Amino acid sequence: MSDRYAQLVNSRPGGLLARRAGLPRPVALERHRPGDPVIRGRVLLGGAPGGRLLGSLAGVLGQAGCELATMLDERLRAIVAGAGLDATVFNADAPGEQRFKALVFDATGIVDSTELVALHAFFHGTVRRVEPCGRVIVLGTEPADCGSVRESTAQRALEGFTRSLGKEIGRGATVQLVLVAGGAEEQLASTLRFLLSPRSAYVSGQVVHLRHAHAPAEPEQLDWERPLNGRTALVTGASRGIGEAIATTLAREGAHVVGLDVPGASAELQRVSAGLGGEALALDVTAPDTPGVLAERFAGGLDVVVHNAGVTRDRTLGKMPVERWSELMEINLSSQERIDDALLAASAVNERGRIVCVSSMSGIAGNAGQTNYATSKAGVIGRVQALAPELAERGVTINAVAPGYIETQMTARMPIAIREAGRRMSSLSQGGLPIDVAETIAWLAHPASGAVNGNVVRVCGQNLLGA
């Protein structure tokens, strides 16, 4: 539904009133369109002395066709030149017209708290030069992989920096932290492309963990426009809303999409599937025979599984009958467990397969009247984190997305005060769209995202609750 507040405060008279009253003025977010470049505008690359990722970053940015700039740093410029790239030089004393669409900073060289001043040195003179809907990406080392307590301390401090910067940068820009484990240095491509691009419009303030992937895909061998060509994806709850957006986006990426939904939604499901050239399965995920049916149906191999089916059955705990609790838990959590158990036991998920589960901000922050829903969505997160190491041995990844306020038929029925609070209580001061969840899932499903495993990525515009 339309955001009338955003329309008002971005009009001339409404904008004047908003400025005087100190009201939030959400910027219209840039979103991806097929054929778009990864990013429109210059990327400024920098890093603390001793960083280990600059060469990899230069290579990814060059392959993505980014227009590159650097500081006047001889070591960095030699690394960029070694990657066969030509970069302009940023002069901090240059006129304000020297602006950037993205700032990318390698902080892996920071090994002591006294060296965190490198963040100020790079960002102080550049952050106000970031264009509307720009991107800031800081890359660090997993604290558990650090060689000393001091280094681990300094690297953990990066999270406070990026989350705070995300809340002050404004104008539709986003800020992320990517922690890169040893051995994952050459597996940055899909994550960096996603976070730089308009595909990540409603993702901000996140910490993404990259771990060494089993049999990683070679970026130069990938079709970045249609990376899921020849792959099969199963999407549950695919008949409308976020599920329909997920199915549509995966089909755009080249996947053959099999949509699943309850028999009562078969007409809508058939419409969606027919429009995508896919297949429709009218099944109830909670039915006892559904896991076996799916294991048999996909015995030939399944590449992507998206667990999107879910419901809300809101009521305060003291007024909630047990049926209301149990029905929701079956749909939102227990059915996922049984389906994955059956698919994995039958080896129906291919090597380099991707499992993506839809959780919720409620599973992170909790929500009054949603003890059942929040319990199920927190359980989804727990399951992802527990299964990730086991699946990694098979070359399969499992991750979760946790949407915040997304403009859907469900949120349109909320009381206006709750609806407006949901929209404004984020760094981007607006609700997200189903496509924002779908684009994030497409990144997690990407063949080159094998290093992204066990992550919970909030698609919430950096919601100020549970952040």
N, C-alpha and C positions, 0 to 999 in steps of 0.2 A: 504494500500500500504506500501511497505518497507520504512524504515527510513534510507536512505543511509548515512546521516550525523552521526547518532548514530553508524552505523556499522563502519564508518571511524574512529571516535575518540575513539572507543573501540578496534581498532586494535593496534598492537605494534607501528608502525611508526606514525599513526594518533594520538595515545594517547600521544606520546612524544611531537608532535606539539601542541596539545590541551593544555597540561600542560604549555608549554612555553608561549603560547599566552593567557592563562587564559580563554579558551573557555569552555563552559559547556560540561560535559561528562555524558550523561544520563545513568543510571543503568538499566539493563534489569529487569523489575518488576516481582516479583513473583505473580502468579495468582492461584486461587483455582482450584483444580481438585477433582472430586467426590472421596470420601473416605479419603481425606486429614484430618489430625487433625486440630483443630482450629488454632493452632500456633505451629511451630517447634522451640523449644528453650525455655530458661528460661524466666520467667516473674518476674521482681523485683517490689514488692508492697511496697508502702510507703504512708505516710500521715502526714499532720500537726497535732499537738496536738488538741484533741477535735473534730476530724472529725467524722461524723455520718455514713459514708458509708463503713468503713473498713470491718465490719462483712459481709455485703452484697457482697462486692467485693470478699472476700475470698471464700464465698460460690459459687459464679458464676465461679470463676477461678478453684475451686476444681471440680465442676460438669463438666466443660469443659475439664478436664484432663490436666490442665496446670502444668508444672514443676515450682514450686514457690520458690522465694528467698525473704528475707526481710533484712532490716537493723537490727543492734543489738539494738532493741527497745523492752523493756520488755512488754509494753502494746500491741504493734502490734503483737508480737510473741504469746502472750496469746490469742488474738483474732483469729489468724490463727490456733492455737492448738485447740481452742474451736470449730472451724469449722471442726475438725477432719483431719487437713492437716499437713503434715510435710514439713517444708521449710528450705532450706539452709540459711546460714547467709552471707550477703555481708559485706566485710571489705573494706572500701575505700582505705586502704593502701595495699590491695592485688595486686598481679601482674596484668598486663594489660590483661592477658588471661581470666580473669573473666569477661565474656561478657553476654549480655542479648539480647533477641529478642524483649522484650517489657519492657517499664517502665510505671507503673500505679500509679498515685498519687492522694490521696484524699485530696483536698484542702478546703473541706467544713468547716474545723476548723479555717480557717483564717477569723477573724472578725474585723481586723484593718489593715490599710496600713503598720504599722510597722511590722506586722507578715508576710507580703509577702516575707520577707527574707527566709522563709521556702522553697520557690521555689528554691532559690539559694542553700540552704543547701542540698537539695535532688539531684538536677540535675547537679550541678557543677562537682561533681565527678563521675557521671554516664552517662551523655549524650554522651560522647565520647566512651563509652563501648557498645553503641547500634549497633547491627549487621546490615549489609546491608538489606534493605527492612524491617527494624524493625518498631516498633510502639511505640508511646508515647501518653498516654491518661491521661489527667488531668480532674478530676471531681470536680465540684463546685455546688453552690446553685444559683437558679434563683435570680438575684438581687431584683426582686419585692417581693420575699418571705423573704428577710432578715429582721432581727429584729431592725436594726438601720441604719442610714445613713452611718456610718463608715463601717459596714459590707457590705452593698450594694456597696460601693465604692471599697472595697478590692476585692469583688467577680467579679465586672465588669472589674477590672484590669487584671483578668486571661485571658481575650480574647486577650489583647495586647501581653501577654507573649506567649501564644500558637501560635498565628499567626506568631510572629517573630521567634520563635524556629523552626516552620515549614519551614521557608525560609533559615535557616542556618544549619539544621541538615544534609542534603545531603544524598548521597548513597542510594536513593530510599526509605528512611524512611519517615514516615508520622506522623503528630502531630494533635491531636483533643482535643476539650474541650466539655465535656458533663455536662450540667447544669441540676440538678435533683431537681424538685419541691418536697415540702413536700408531703408525701404519695406515692411517686414513688420509694422509696428506694429499694423495692423488685422487681422492674420491669426493672432491668439493663441487664438481661441475653442476649436478642437478640441483643441489641445495642453493648454491650461489645464484644460479640462473633464476630459480623460483623467487628467492628473497629480493633480488634486484628488480624483478619484473612487476608489472601491474597485476599479475596473477595473485600476488600476496597482499592485495590492497587492504584487507581487513585483518591482517596478521601483524601484530606489533608487540614489543616488550617480551619476546619469546627467547628461550634458551634452547637451542637445537644441539643435540649430542650426536656426533659422528664417530662411529666405531669402525674398526677394520672390517671390511666386508669379505665374505666368502665368495671367491670367483667373481670379482667386480666386473661390471660391463665396461668396455672400452669406449670412452666418450666419442672418439672420432669415428667409431663404427655405428653410432646411433643416428636415427632419423629424429632430430629434435622437434620437428613439426608434428609427426605422428609416431611417437615412440612405442605405442602399444599395438602397432600393426602385427597381425598374426596371433594376437593374444586374446584369451577369453576371460571375461570379467563377470562375476556374479554380484548383483546389487540387490539387497533385500530392502523392502519398503520402497520400491522404485516407482510407485504409481503417481506420486505427486510431490510437490514441495522440494525439500532438500534431496530426497531420493531421486526424483526426476532430474534434478540438476546434476547429480552425480552421474547418473546413467548417460545423460546427454554429453557431459564433458568427457567421460571415458570413451564414448563413441567418437567424439571429435578427435581424440588422441589416437584413434585407429582400432580400438578394441571391439571385439564382437561381444556385445553386452547381453547377458541373460538377466532380465529383471524378474524379481520375485515379490509377490504381495499376496495378501489374503484373498480367498475366492470372492469375497464381497467387493473387492476393488478390481476385479478382472477386466471390466470394460475400460477403466482408466489405464490399467497396465497394458492392455492390448494396444491402446492408442499410442502410448509412449513407445512401446517396443517396435510397433510398425513404423513409426516415424524415424527410428534409428536403424532400421534394418536388423533388429535384434530378435530375441526370443522372449516369450513371457511364460512364467511358471506361476500358476495360481495355487499357492500352498500356504498353509498356516505354519509359521516357524515353530510354534509350540506343539504341533501334532506329533505323537510318538513316532510315526513312520517317516517324518520329513528328513531327518538326518540320513537315514538309509537310502531314501529316494535320491537325495542329492549326491551321496557318495557313488551310487550306481550311475546317475546321469552324467557325472563328470569323471568317470573312470578313465577317460582319455586324457585328462589333464586340465587343470584350472590354473590360471596365472594370477588372477586378482580376486579376492573375496572382500566385499565391503558389507559390514554388518551395520546397516542403517535403520532397520525396522525398530520402532520404539513407540511407546505411548506415555501419556501422563495420566495419572489417576489421583489428582490432588485432594488432600484433606489433612487437617492436623491429626497427629498420631492418636490423640485421645478419642477422635471421632471416626477413625478409619477402621472399617471392618476387615477381617483377615482376607476375605476374597479380593478386596481392592489391592491389598499388599501383594498377594500371591500371583494374581493375574499379571500385574505389571512386572514383577520379578522374572516370571517365566518368559515374557516377551523380550524384555530389555537385556537380560543377562544370561539366564540359564539356557535359553535356546541357543545362544552363541556358543556356549561351552559344548553342548551336545553336537551341534553341527560341525564345529571345528574338529572335535574328537573323531567324528565319523570320517570327515574328509582326510584328515591326517593319517588315520589308521588304514585307509584305503589307498594311501599315497596319491590322492587325487589332486593335491596341490603341487605344482611343478617346482623343480629347483629354480631359485630366484623368484619364487612366488611372493606375492604381497598380500598380507591380511591387514585391513584397516577397519577399526572399530569407531563408531560414533559415540563419544561420551558427552559430557556437558559441563559447563561452568558450575552447574548445581552439584556435580560430583566432586568439585574442588572446594567451593566456598560454602556449599549447603544452601538451603532455601526454606523459609517457613512454609509449612503446608506441603512439603515435598520430601518427607523423610524416606518414603518408598523410592521415589524417583532418584534422589541424591544417592541413596544406598546402592541402587542398581548401577548408576553411572560411575560412582567411585569404584565399584566392583569391576567394571569394564577396565578402568585404569590399572587396578591391581593385577588383573589377568594379563594385560598387555606387558606389564613390567616383569611378571613372573615367567611368562612364556618366551619372551624375547631371547634369552640365552639358549634355551633348548632349541628353538627354531633356527637360530643362527647356525647351528651345527648341520642343518639340512640346506643351508643357503636360502632360507625363507625369512622374511622380516614380518614383524607385527608392530603396528603403531596405532595411536588413537588421535582423533581430533576432538576438541572440546569447544563446541560453539557457545558463544554468548548470546546476545540479543540479535536474532536474525529475523528479517521481515518475512513472515509466513502467514498463512491463514490462521494459525494458532495464535501468534502474537497479535494479530489484528483484532482478535476477540478480547484481548486484555483490557481492563479499565484504563482510561486515558492517562491517569496519573502514573500507574505502574509502567505503562508503555513508554511514556516520556522519560521516566527515570532510567529505564533500560537502555534507551537510545543515548541519553546524554552522559551517563556515568562510565565513560570510557575516554581514552586519550584522543579518539577520533570524533567523539561527540555525536555519533550517529549509529543507527543499526546497520548490520551487515546484510548481505543478500545470500540466497541459497548458492549462487555461483561461487561465493567466497569459500564456502565449505567444500564445494566440489573441486575447485582449483587446488586446494590444499591436499585433498585426497589424491588427485591426479599426480601431484608431486611425490607423495608417499608411495604411489603405485608405479612410479617410473622405473624402468629397468636399471637406470644409473643411480638409484637411491638405495642401493644395498647397504650403505654405511649408516643409513637412518633406520635404527632399530630400537624398539623400546621407548620411543618418544611419545609424549603427550603434548600436542600442539594446540594451543588455544586460538580459536578463530573468533576473536571477541573485540577487536579494536583496542586491545589492552584495557579490558574491563577493570575498573578501579576496585572491584571486590574480588578477593581471593587472588590478587595479582602478585 
